[in-house]
Amino acid sequence: MKSPMSNNYLTGPIDRRFFGIQIEDVNNARPLGFGLMRLETNWREIEKSKGNFEFSKVDKYVAFATQNNLDIIMLLGQPPDWATGGKWSSDYGSYYNSIPPSNIQDWRNYILALGQRYKGKIMYYEVWNEANLSGFYSGTLEKLVELTMEAYKTLKAVDPNIQIISPSYTGASGVSGMGDFLRAGGANWIDIVGVHLYGYPKPPEAMIDLAYAYRKTITQAGAGSLPVWNTESSWNSYYYKGILYGSDENDYSNQMPDDLAIAYIHRMFLCNWVAGMNRAVFYGMDQPWSRIRLLDLAHLPNVAATGRAYQRMVDWLTGATIHQYVVSREGVHTVSLTYPDGRAGYILWTDDDRSVLFPLSAELAISQTQAADGTALPTSDAITVTNLPLYVKLLSSQVEAPVFDRKADADTELLYNHDFRMNFSDSTFPIGWELLGMSASKYSGTDSPADKTVLTLTPAGQYGQILQRLKKPLQKGYSYKLAITYKLPPATTQGKWGIGFEVSSTGTPFIDEAYLPLTPQDTFLTRDVSFFYDFGDPDPSPDLRLTLVNLSPDGQQQTLYVSSISLTQIGEIENNVPHAYNITYSPIVPSAGSFTKGDQFLFTDADLIASEGIGWVCTASGTFGTLKSVNGSLTNGSNVLVVTKADALSIGDYVKIGTDPNVYLVSYQQSPTRYELGSTAKTTQANQAVSYSAPTFAPLAQPAKGKPANPTVPTIGRSPYVLQNTNAYPLDVLVAKGSVSLIEFSRNGTTWYDTGLVSGIVRLAAGDRIRITYTTAPKITLVPQ
């Protein structure tokens, strides 16, 4: 009946029309770079009496859109009382009416009037808002499909280029309803599926899982080829420094602090992009219901700091092409991309309040780095990643993009997308991969490796395959490791699968040693093969591809389940998976757990600070504790440790084996008794005692250059005592002892937020304040960051 939209921003450069916004009052509209505008209008205010149309408000929207070259979403629905037999019903006030029109001809007349007046100016019409909420729609499913069909027929008759967006469904509760609507016939009368990815007070990353749930349902309902738009998202409640704000959704005085709001607005659109949304709309520019304010609502229409950050985000991302999205086990999100000028870049953030220190390669140490709030970071050999996204961009398009990693001597990952989490639904194969001669779907078994998306690959015939062309060529004189995590259950007629390298579509093998046959295994395990690209081997091919291929003859195919595929350029493997440097605030000295060299402890107990200083730093990686009756065997040149006691070790443990003086990091568990280590053994240890290697610590060095060693705490005045960070750098305020009843935070010195703390740490950006109410003055320590 119709073809899907051609402007797919998921596999090509992002267009500014991906970025949408809803505006309540067109007089407040400001051109912040977005290319899509959703109108705050409805049938009730356009046709208050039958046949009498008031278009002035819509005309103003259209004029603004025309002036700024914007696409428009016109929201239909919410009938006037006269169209519903004088009846009205809604949980959200008289602006809405959840009852569908009594006479379908009234609906046709209204839509025809819109289509004719705005032909060529409004190209997108959304049939109804949040149809799964009774306050917006209280009719039957059959009536909703009829309304959609009539809107489609009426508007397409006016202009066949007009695109119909389905009635939107919102939140997790709307997933099943969307499927019901599509299966009931709704899929036949839409061009675009509209969803609302609301998940507040959760952070933006929760949108990814919600989007996947919608996409799965949409695909199962037979509409997987249609674009999916998130036509509304925002936050009405949120967590800030561990405290929930906005529990009263109608208390509009509550506003998200700028630092969190800027982080969320960037991450919202990044997560929508990653999750496969073709467009995304923020609600809204001037909507007080949203705790994120793009405008200063007290001084309309002045643009707030978050509004400027929105515009900066659009400028940074327009034209960029995304290659990979990865979440590390330390909670660091990384998006790698290419900019229009040919330079490579990265976006990094964490999804909570943690800070992770990343060493930078030589290429990245002199790159352009800027935070989402517009702060430019000086060139450095390391950066600190927080919940505020960092944009890193190479200075030259002639410099090959390094793989961004927190390890100074990391192996080089050569695949765009090795773990399939990037933009995968039941109908859309992951970016960077091609699917030839087989079907792919998500595996839903309970034995999936943690935090992984598993592909179910079902071949249709012999030589069906998935393949990926390398983003970097193989280099002669280097060793490489090809690894795959998969499950291939034993079968009466066993399927034949293999993974290796081919040149061109003819399937010519590239290097015989670079091939791994996949043997049966009934659990997800990692197999790998290492090979040396010798100077006598064939020259690098511009069409070299990594191929996972089904070799079984017709009639003997077997399904394969794949969790991840990786290709790394390796030398000597040395501690290739240590955890990131962490900063921990602690009232006690560390005595349990695993710690990596560089990990920091900032003490929060006043007496401990007096005896130990502001904190400790880990000087040698290790694990506290004692292993009892655990022996292990390790072979010279191997990194696989076999132990005598099941599940005796954990990933991240630091251990020693027998008389071997080396300390090994446990990096992967192959089975209950087999572990991969972060480095290869230099000696053979047969059935020798395995023990933890304890970490060592030293007093924490004072802050970096330009920051005072011991910032002076002003004399604590009468309660409530106010302390402002007058420095140009962030400052942690450690409050301990005394008798404190309330600690509040403020960004502007006027609006104060209860932190929920009576002791502990509050981080202040430059200019921020805290207010402490007490009966006995506390001990205050200042720590520059």
N, C-alpha and C positions, 0 to 999 in steps of 0.2 A: 504493500500500500504506500509506503513511504521509506525513504532512506535515512539512516542516522546522520546527525550533524557532521559536517566535514571538518570543522575547526576543532580538532582534538588536541587540547593543550597537554595531554598526558605523554604523548610520544614525540612532540615537537616543541619549538620555542613557546614559552608562555606569552599570552597576549594580555594587554591591560584589561580587556573585556572579561578576563577571568575574575577580576577583582570587582565585587559588587557592593552596593550599600543601599540601605533603605533610609528615606528621608521623610520625616513626619510633616514638616512645614517647609515648602519649597523656598520660602523667603530665607531660610537658614542654610540653603544649599551652598556648599563651597566645593570647587573643583580640586579634590585631593588626589587626582591621578587615576581614580577608578574609571572603568569603562562601561559599567552596568549599573542601572538604577532601578530599584523596586519601589513602586509608588505606594504611598500610604493613603489609599482611596478605597471606596467600596460603593456598591450599588445604592445603598441607603442615602448617601449624600449627593449622588449624581442625578437620580430620578426620584425626588421626594414625593412627587405626585405623578400619576400615570401619564406618560407622554410628554412631560415637561422636564427637559434635561438641563442640568447646570454643569457646564463644561469648564468654567473659568479656572478652577483649581488644576484640573488636568492640563489645560492649555499652558499654564505656567510651568508645570513640570516638563512638558514637551518642548517649550521654548528653551529652558535650561539645558535639556538633553541635546537639542539641535545645536545650540551654541557651543557645547563642549564635546560633541561627537560621541554621545552615549547611546548604548542600547537601553531599552526600557522593558521592564516586566510590569504589565498591568494586571492587578489582582482583581478577579471577578468575585461574585458571591456576596453574601450578607444582604439579603433582599430588604426593601422597604416594607413597612407593615401592610401597605395596601396590596402588595403582591403575595402576601401570605394569609389573606382573608382577615386582615386586621389583627393577626396574632404576632406576638413577639416573644422570643426566648433567648437568653444568653446569660452565662455566668460572668461576662466581662463588660457589662454596661450596655447602654442604649446605642452605642456606635455599631454594635454587631447584632445579628439576628441569625440564629442557628437553623431556623425553619426554612426548608426549600420552597420555591415559589409554587403556588397552587396551580397556575396555568402556565404550561410550558411555553406558550406563545409570548407571554410577557418577558420571559427569559430571552427568547429569540430576538424580540424587538430591542431590548436593552443592548444585547451584544452586537446586533446589526448597527445600531446607532454609533457605538464605539468604533467598530471596524470601518465604517464609512468615513467618519470624521478624521480618524487617525491613520488612514491607509498610507503606507510608506513611512510612517513615523513611529508607530508602536508595532513591533514585530513579535513580541512574546506576550502571551496571555496565560496566566495561571488560574485554573478553573475555580479553586476554592482553597481557603486557608485552613490547614491543620484539621483535616476531616475526621481524624480519630478522636478529637476532643469535642464533647457534647456541647460545650459552650460556643463552638464555632459551627458545628454541623450536627443536627439531630434527626436527619432524614434517613431513609433506607439506603442500602448499598445499591440497589437497582436504580433508585432515583439519582444517585450520584453519577452512575454510569450514563444515565440518560442525559443529565445536564452536561456531562463532558462531551457526549456524542453531538448534542445540538450546538455546543460552542464550536466544536471542530467543523461541523458542516457549514455553519453560518459564516464563520470567519474565513474559511478556505474559499468559500464562494466569493467573498470580497477580494481576497488576495491569497492565492495558493502558497505564497512564500511565508505567510504568517505561521508561527510555530506555537503549538498548544502544549503547555506544561500541565501535567496531571494535577489533580488535587494533591496538595502537599500533606504528607504524614510526618509526625514529629516524634522525636525521642525514641527510646527503646520500645515503648508501648505501641508505636506505630508500625513496627516492622511487619507483623503479621497482617495488619489491616491493609498495608500497601499490596501485599501478595494477594489478598482477597479481592481488592479492587481490580488489579490487573487480570486475574483469572476470570472475573465476572464479566469481562469484555472491555474493561477500561483500556487495556493495552492497544486495542484497535483504533482508538480515537485520540491518541496523543503522539507528540513528536519527542517529548522530553519527559523524564521522570523527575518530579520535584520532591525533595525531602528536606527536613529541618533537623540538623545534627545538634540538638540540644543535649548536653550532658552535665550542665552545671550542678554542683560546684566543682566537678572534676576538672582537671586541667585540659588544655586543647588536645593532647594526645589521645584522650578517650574518644575523640571523634573518629579516629582511624578504625577502631574496632566496630563502632556503631555504623560507619559507612560500609564496612565489609558485610555486616549483617544485612543491611538494606540491599547491597549489590547481589548477595547470594539469593535473597528472596526474589528480587527482580528477575534474576536469571532463571530461577526455578519456575517462575510464572511465565516464561517464554518471551520476556522483554529485555533480555541481556544485551541486545545490540543497540538499545537506545541510550543516548547520553543521560547522565544523572547529574542534576544540579542541586546544590544545597542553597535554597533560596532564603534561608534565614538561620542565623546563629548569633548567640551572644551569651552573656553571663548575668544572671540576676542575683546569684550568690557565689561565694568564692572563699577559698582559704588563703589567708595571708599570715605568714610567719606562724603557721600551725593553728590559727584561730579562724573560725567560721564567721563570715560577715554576710549580711543580706538575708537573714532568716525571715524577716518581714519583707515580702516582695513588693509591698506598696510604700515602703519607707524610702522615698526617692532621695533623701539626704545622704544615703550611704553611697559612697563613690570609691571605686577601686583605686588604690594608690598608683601613681604614674608608672613606677618601675614595673609593677606587675601588669598593669594595663598594656604598656608598650610590649612587654614580653608576650602577653596573650594574643594581641592583635596580629603580631608577626606569626606566631606559632599556629594560630587558627588557620590562616591561609596556607601556610606550609603543610600542615597536616591534611587539609582538604585536597591539596595538590597531590600529596603522597597517596592519599586514600582513593584517588581515582575520580574525584568530583570534577566535572568539566567546567563548572563555574561555582562561585561561592559568594554569598551575600552576608554582609555584617549588618546586624540590627541594633542600633541604627545611628545615623549621624547625630541626631538631636533627640533621641528617645530616652527620657529619664528612667524608664524601666530598666534599661541596661546600666550595669554598674561601671561599664567602660565608657568614658565620655570622650568623643572626638572633638566636641565643641565645649567651650566654657558656658554651661547652661545659665550661669548667673550673669553672664555678659554676652549674650547672643548677638551676632553670630561669630564671635571670636573663636579662632581655632586653638584647641588645647594642645599640650605636648603630645598626647597620644594621636591626635589628628595629624600632626606633622610627621610622626613616626609612620602612620599609615601611608602618607604620600611618599615618604622615603622608601618604604618597603616596595611600593609599586615601581618606583624608579629603579631600584636595585634589581628586581626580578623580571621586569618586562624584557622579553627577548631571550631570556636564559633557557637552557635546555637541561632538564634533570637527568642524571644518569643512575644514581643509586641512593637509597635511603637505608641507613644501618643504625640499629640501636645496640650499643655495647652493653655488656652485663654490668657495667658501672653506671648505666643510666644516661650515657651520652648519646644524643641523637646527632647524626651526621648526614647531611644532604650534599652530594657532590654534583656539580653542574658546570656547564660551559656558557660563557657570556657571549653576546652578539659579536664582540670584537675578537673572538677566538681564544680569549684567555679562560683558563680554568679557575674555578672557585669552589668554596665550601661554605656551608652554614652549619654551625654547631651550637647546641644548647643542652642543658639538662632539664628534666621535668620536675624538679623539686628544688630545695634550697641548698643542695650540695654544690661545692666548687671542685673542679677537677683540673689539675695542672697538666697541660699537654706540651711536651717538648716539640719544637718545630724543626723540620729538615732545613737544609741550607737554602733551598728554593723558597720555602714558605717564611723563613726568618726575615726576608726582606720584602715580603708581600704587603699589599694593602689590607689592613684589618680595621673594621669598624663595627661598633656595637649597634644594636637596634635603636638605641636612644640617640644615635648620631655621634657618639664619642669615638674619635679616631684613636686607635692604639698605636703606640710607637713600635718601630721594628724591634724585634726581640727574638731570642732563641726559644721562647716558651710563652704560652698564653694560658690564662685561667678561664675555663668554660663555666658559665653559670646558667641560670634559667633565662637570662636575657640573650637572645641569639647573637652570635658573632658571625660577621660576613668576612670571609678571607678570600682575597683575589690575587692571582699571580700578576706580576708587573708586566710581563711580556707574553704574547701569544707564541713566541718562538721557544719558550721554555717548556719542556715536557712536564705535565702535571704530576707531582709526586702523589703517592697514596697518602692521604692524611691520616696520621695515626699518632697516638700518644707516646709511642715508643721511639726513641731516638734512632735505633738501629733495627727498625721493623722490617720483616720480610715484605716484598712487594706483591700485593694482590693484583692479579691481572684481569679479573672479571668485573664486568659492570655490576652484576647482581648475583651473588653466590648463594643467598639463602632464601630467595623467592618471596620475601616479604613486601617487595616494592610493587604496588599496583597489581595485585593478583586477585582476580575473582574467578568464578567458575567459567567465565567466558573470555576473560582478558588475560593473556599470557604475560608473565613478568617482563618488564622493560629490559632490553638487552638480550633477550632470548627469542629464537624463532622456533616455531612448532610445525613440524612437517610429518604428515602421515600418521598422526595419532591424536587422541583426545587427552586433555588435561583437566583435572578438577582438584578441588581441595580434599585432602585426606582428613577424615573426621575421627580416626581412631584415638583411643585414650592413651596409646603408647607413644604419641608424637614426642620428639625431643622438646624440652622446655623452650618456650619463646620462639618456636620455629613454625613456619608455614610449610607443610609437607604436600608435595605434588603426587597425585595419583596419575600415572602415565599408562594409558591403555592403547597399545598399538593396533592399527587397523590392518596391517600387513607387514611383510618383511621389509626391513630397512627404514621403518618409521623412526624418527629421531627428533631430538631437540638440540639446538646448536647455538653457539655464541661466538661471534668474531672477537678477537682479542683487542683490548683497548691499547695495549702496548705490544710490540713485537718481541718474540724471543730473541735473546742475545747470545751469540756464540761465546763459549767459555764459561757459562754459568750453569749451575744445577737448578732443577725445578722439581716441585712436588705437586702432584695432581691427587686430590683427595675427594671422596664422595661418601656421604652418609646416606644409607639406604636400607630398605628392607625388601627381600625377595623370598617369600615363604617357599619352602620345598613343595614340589608338586609332582604328580604322577608323570606328566609330560613337562619337563622343566624348561622354562623359557631361557633364551640366550640373550644376554645384554653385555655391552662393552662400552667403555668410554676411552677416548683418545683424540688424536689430532688428524685432521684431513685437510687437503688442499683442493679447493674448488668443489663444484657440485658433483664431480665425478667420484668423489670419495677416496681419492688417492691418499694412502697413509703418508704422514710426514716423517715421523721418526718411529721406528718399530718398537723401541724401548718405552716410548711414551704411550702405552696402551695398558688398560686394566680390564680384564674380564671380570664380570660381576658374578660371584658365586652365591648359591642360596644361603640365606640367613634369615631367621624368623624374628629377629629383633633389629632395631635400628643401630647399626654399628658403622664406624668409619673405616674404609679401606683406602689405601693410598699407594702410589707408585712414584718413585723418584728417578729422574733421568738426567743425564748430562748432555747439553747441546754442544756437541763437539765441533771443532773448526772444520772437520771433514764432512759434516752433515750438510744437507741441502741448505741453500741460502734462505734467509727469511722470506716468507711469501706474503704478499699483500692481501691474500684471501685465505689466510690460515684461520681455521675455526676449530673450536673444541666441540666435539660431538658425542652425545650419549645416544647410542643406536640400538634398536631391537634387531637381532640377527636371526630370530626364529623363522622357519618357513611358514607360509600361510597355513592357518589352522592350528598352529602350535604356540601362538603368542601368549604371554603371561604378563599380568599387570606388575609394574614396578612402582615402589613408593620411595620418593627421593626427598630428603630434608635439606641438603646443601651440597654444593659442588664448589671446590676452591682450587685455584692454581696460584702458587706462590713461587717467586724467584728466591732461592735460598742459597746461603753459604753455610757456615757453621750455625746450627740452631742454638741460640743462646737466650734463655729466658724470654721466649717469644710471646708469652701471654701473661705477664704480671698484671696485677690489678693497678688501677690508676692511683696516683697520689691523692690522699684524702686528708681533709682537715676535720678533726673531731673535737667538739667541745665536751669536756669531761670534768666531773667533780673529783675524780680519783686518777691515780697513775695507772697506765695500762698494765693488765696482768693476765688477759685472756684474749684469744683470737689470733689471726694472722695479720702481719703488717709488712708493707713493702718499704724499702729504703726511700726516704723522702716524706713518708706519712707524718702528719703533724698532730699534736695534741695541744689544744689551748685550754688551760685549766680555768675552771669557773669557781672554785672554792678559794675564798680569800686567804685562809691559812695555808693552803697548798701553794698558792701563788707566792706567798711570803717565803716559803721554804724552798720551792723548786723554780721560781721564776714564772714567766707567763706561760711556758709550755715546754714540751719535748719534741724532738724530731727523731724519726727512726733512722739510724745510721747503718744498720745491717738487717736485711729482710729476715723474717723468721716467724715461727708459730709457737705460742705458749702451750704447755701441756706435756703429758707423758703418754707414749704409746706402750701398751702392755702386750707382750706375747705376739708381736707382729714381726715376722721375718719376710724378706723379699729377695728376689733375684733380678739382677740387671747385667746385661752383656755389654762389653766394651763396644762402642760405636752405635749402640741402640739407645733409644729414649723411652723404651717400654719397660715398666716395672711390674713384676708379678709378685703379689703378696699372698701370704698364707691365710689371711683372715678377711672374709668378705666385708666390703664396705668399710674397711678400717680407715680409709683416708677420704679427704674431701678436696674438691677443686680449690686451689688457692693455698693449700698447705705447703710449708717448706720443710723438707725432710733430708736426712742423711741415711746412707745405707752402708752398714758394716764399717770397714776401714777406709772407705772412699772419703777423702777430705772435702769433696764438693758438696754444696747445698743445692738441692733440686726443688723446683716448683712443680707441684702436681697441677697439670693443665687440662687433662681430659680423662674421663673414666670410660674405658672401652667395655668393661664388664665388671661384675662384682669384685674380681680379683686382679684385673689388668688396668694399669693407669699409664697414660702418656705423660712424660716429664717435659719441662720447658727447655732442656738441653740434653745433649747426648753424653753418654758415660765415657769416661777415660779409662776405667778399669772394669773388670768383671767381678761381680759380687754374687755368690751363689748361696741362697738360703741364709742371708745374714740379717742381723737385727735392723729394723727400721725405726728411726727415732726422729722426733721433731728437732729442728734447729731453732733455738730461741732467738728472738730479735734483740737488738741492742738499741739504746736510746741515748741522746745527748741533749743538754739544754737547748732550747730553740733559739736560734740566732735572732737578733733584733731585725726590724723591718728593712725593706729595700732602701736603696739610696734615695735621698730626698725626703724621707719620712723620719721623724724624730724617734730616738730609741725609747724614750719614756715620755709620752705626751702627758702634760700636766693636767690633773683633774682640778677644776676650779673648786674653791671652798663650797661645800654643800650647804646651801642656805635653808631657810625654813621650808617646811612641807606646804604645798607640793613644790618640789625642786625641779627646775627645767634645765636641761643640758642640750646645747646645740652643737653639732659638728661644724665648726668653722674652718675645717681643713679642706683642701682640694681633693682629698682621697677618702675612700670609705673608712669607717671607723667602727669597730666592734666595742660596745659598751658592756662590760661584765659587771653585773650587780649581784652582790652576795652579802650575807650577814645582815645585821640590823633587823628592824621590824617594818616590813614594807607591805602595804595593803593594795597597791595599784601601780602598774607601770603602763603608761600610755605612749603612743607614737603619733607624730605629726609630720607632714611634709610641708605644710604652709604656715604652721604656727597658730592656725585658727581651728581647723578640724582635727580632733584627737580621736584615736582608735585605741580601745582597750586591748592590749596584747595578750591578756589572760595570764600574764606572768607576775610573780612577786619576787623572783630572782632569776638569774640566768643571763642570756646574751641577747642584745638587740643590735642589729647592724644598721648604722646610719650612713646614708649617702651624704655627699656634701650638702650642707644646709638643713638636713633633717634634725628633728628634736625628739627627745623623750621627756616625759614628765613623771616624776616619782613621788607618790604619796606615802608618807611613812610616819611612824611614831618614834622610832629610833633610827638614826641615819645609817644607811648601809655603807658597805665598802664598795668603791667603784674603781675599776681598772679599765684603761683605754688601750685597745690593741689596733694599730693601723693595719689596713689590708691592702 
